[in-house]
Amino acid sequence: MLKFEDLAALLENNGEAARARVKEFALDGKSFAFNSEPAIMGVINLSPDSWYRESVCLSVDQAVQRGKILHAQGADLVDIGAESTLAHAARVDHAGQNSRMVPVVKGLRQAKVLVSVETYQPGVARACLEAGANVLNLTGYESSKEIYHMTAAHGAALILCWVQGPNVREVGDFDSSADPLTMMRDYFSRRIDAAASAGVEKILLDPGLGFYYRNLQDSAVRVRYQMTVFLNTFRLRTLGFPVCHALPHAFETFGAEVRSAEAFFAVLAALGKTDLFRTHEVPRVKAVLDTLKLY
């Protein structure tokens, strides 16, 4: 059971890190003041394989309408993806992803909704950036140098994801033998240097809690790991850049109340000083963050 003493010890051992401040920036005129105001990123899944049925949109019109609704509900930007990260999901080549995503990017930008695109394929990244995407949610590191340069050329923001494998669909066994935050800091430090060298100025860090690892299927082990990372998020902020978290579901523990899971994890993520909350449940998470502000 998570206790007050656990939180007190975490702060006592990392007091300096808790005071870290991160870079703030604007996207298409909208300022993100991460040091004082966390942001919310809604989710639209263009793949029929995605498990969160409420977020699945299988037509351009449906996706654009869903993006407008998420924006009205409090999402500062919307993340779209055309390939599910689930192990059994069908792989989608770059042409297939472009046919799904590019029209949606254009439609959302016409509606003045900020857009993030989730991909690890250079051809998809290029097409979506040219269509007006504001953020590239990079879920792999193959061809990363090429992708960094195109992100910089478009003045877009880049989400660097921690993936133990070449991309989110080709992960190996999860390495949990050491302090995960130490491993993440080393990984992100190298990726930040490479991205900055290519001219990328707007960077966010994603610890990758929503990715599938074959040997991390024991629900107690997985949820304990996720809770630990959420509460330790502020330690990554010492790298100088905001942290984005994809809020998980925890089917096994939440059962029929699975739609409450992301709101629960949002509390832990907020305590850990998360800067950007990626969620399928925008109204619930916004309500949680608004309530925490009252303290």
N, C-alpha and C positions, 0 to 999 in steps of 0.2 A: 504494500500500500504506500503510495506517495504521501509523504508527510511534510509538515512545515520544516522540520529539522533538515530534511534533504535539501530544500530550497535554501535554507540558511547556510548550510555547508557549501553549497555550490557557489554562492555569492562570496563567502569568506575566502574561498580558495581562488577566486577569479575576479577579485574586486576591480582591478585595473581594466580588465577586458570589458567589464560591465559598463564602463564609462566611455567606451569607444564610439566614435562618430563615423558615419559613412558618407560617401559622395552622394550628392543629390543632383537631379537633372530634370529636364523637361522633355516631353514628347509632343510634338506638334502644338506647342504653346501651352500644354498642361504641365504644371510644375508638380514634381513628386518630392515632398518635404519629408523624406524617410525618417529623419532624426526626431521628428515630432508627430508625424501622422502616417500610420501604416496604410498601405494600399491593398485593394482587392482585385484579383484577376478571375473573371468568370471563365467557364469552360464550355466549348462547343465541340462535340465529337462528330466528325463526318464519316466515321467508320461504323458499320452495322455491328461490328464485333465488340464495341465498347460496352462494358457491363452497366454503366450508369445510364439507364434508359432515358431518364429525363433530359440528359444532355445530348442525346443522339439526334442529329438532324440530317436527313437524307436528300434534301433538295436545297438549292441556293436560296430560294425564297424563305423556306423554313429556317435556315441557318441565320439569315440576315434578320429576320423577325425575332428569333431567339436572342441574337446579339443586342438588339434594341431593348428587349425586355431586361436582359441582364444589366445593361447600362442604366436603365431606369431604376432597377433594384439596388444599385449602388456599386456596380463593378466599374473600376477606373479604366480597365481595359479587358479585352476578351482574348483568350487563347484558343486557337483552333488547331486540330490535328486530323489527319486522314488515315492514320494507321494506329490501331490499338497496340498498347504495350503488353497485353496479355499473351502468354506463351502460345496459346492455341490460335491466336488471331492470324488471319491471312496477311501475308506480306504484300505491300502495294508499291509498285515501282514509281519512279519519279514522274512519269507521264500520268499515271493514274492519280497520284497525289495532286499534281498540278490541276488536273481537270476538276477535282473536287474543291481545292482550296482557293485557287486564283479568283474565280468569280465571287466567292464569299468575301475574300479580302477586299476586292473592289467594292462590293455592295456595302460592307460595313464602313469602309472609309468614306464612301459617299454619304453615309448616315452620320458621319462625324464620330464614329466609335473607334477608339484606338485598338489596334490589332496586334497580337502576338501569334506567330506560327511555330508549331512544334515539328521539327524535322532534324534529320542528321544527313540528308542528301543535298549536295551542292546545287543540283539542278532545281530542286524544290525551293531551296533558300533563295536562289537568284530570281526565279519567277515570282515568288511572293513579295520579295523586296521591291522588284520592279512594279508590282501591282499596288504598292503602297504600304506594305506591312511596316509597323513601327518597331517591332521587337522580334528578334529571332531566338526562339527557345531551342537551343542546340542540345539534342539528346544523344550525343556521341562525339568522338574526337577524330574520326577518320576525315581526311580532307579539311581539317579544321583551319589550316593556314589559308586556304583558298576562301573559306567561308568568312574568316575574320576580315580579310581584305574587302570582300563585297559588302559586309555589314558596315564597315567604316566608310566605304564609298557612298552609302546611302544615308549615313548619319543616324543609323538605327541603333537601338540598344541590343545587347547580347546577354542571354541567360546561359551561363556556363553550368552544365549539370555534371555532378559527380557520378560516373558510371564505371563499374568494375567490369569492363569489357569494351570493345570498339564502339558499340552503340547499344541503345536500350533493348534492342531485339536480339542481341548476341552477348548477353552477360554470362560470365562463368559463375562458379560458386562464390558466395559472398564471404569476404575476409573480415571476420569480426574478432581477430586475435589480439588486436590492440585498441587503444583509445581511438574511436572513429574520427573524432574531431582533429586529432593530430594528423591522421592520414589525409583527411579532407583539406586541412590547411596546406599541406605539402602539395597536394594535387592542384588545388586552386591557385596557389602562388605561381606555379609554372604556367598554368593556363592564362592567368591574368597577364603575366609578363609577355606571353606570346601574342595575346589579343591586343594589348596596348602597343606592342611593337608594330602591329599591323595598322594601327591608327584608331582602334576602337576606344571610345571614351566612356560610353555608357554601359556599365557592366553590372550584372546581378549574379549571385551565386545560389545554386540549387543543390542541396545535399542528396537529392534523388530518393526520397522516401517512398515514392509511388512506383518504383521500378520492381520488376519481377526477378527474383533470384531463386533458383531451384532449391537451395539448401536453407532458405529462410522462410519455410512454410509452416513451422511450428508457431501457432498464433501467439503464445505467451512470449516466446523469444523475439518474434518480430515486433510486437507491440511494445515490449520493454525497450527494445533498441530504438524504435521510433520516438518514444517518450523521452529517452535519454538525449537523442539528437535535438529534439524540439527545445528542451530546457537548456541545452548547451549552445544554442544558436548564436548567442551573443559573442562567443569565443571566435566565431568566424568573422564577425564584424571588425575585428582588429586588422583584417586585411584591407580595410578601407572602403569596402563596397557592400551595398545592401544585400540581404539574403531573402531569397524566394523559397517558399515551401509549398509543395503539393500536399494538401491535407488528405490523409488516407481514410480507409473505410472500416477496417477491422470487423469483417463479417462475423467471425467466430464469436466475438465477445458481445457485439451489439445485436446480432440476430435480426429480429423483425424491426428493431429500432435503428437499422443501419444508416438511415438518413440523418440521424443525430450525431453520427460519429465525427463528421468533419467539424461540427460546431464544438464538440468536446476537445478535439485535437487543436482547434484554434485557440482555446484558452492556454494550453501548454505552449503553443508556438508564440503567443503574445507575451507570456511570461519570459520566454527566451529572447525577446526583442526581435522577432521576425518583422521584416520590412514589407514583404509582398506575400499575400495569402492567395494561393491558387486553389479555387474551390468550385465544386458543382453546385454548392448550396449558398449562393450569394446572400439572400435575405437573412438566413440563419447566422452566417458568419458576421455579417454587418451588424446584426443585433447584438451578438456577443461582444464585438469590438466597441460598439457604442456604449454598451453597459459597463465594460471595463474602464472606459474613460471617466466614468462618474466617480471613481474612487479618489 
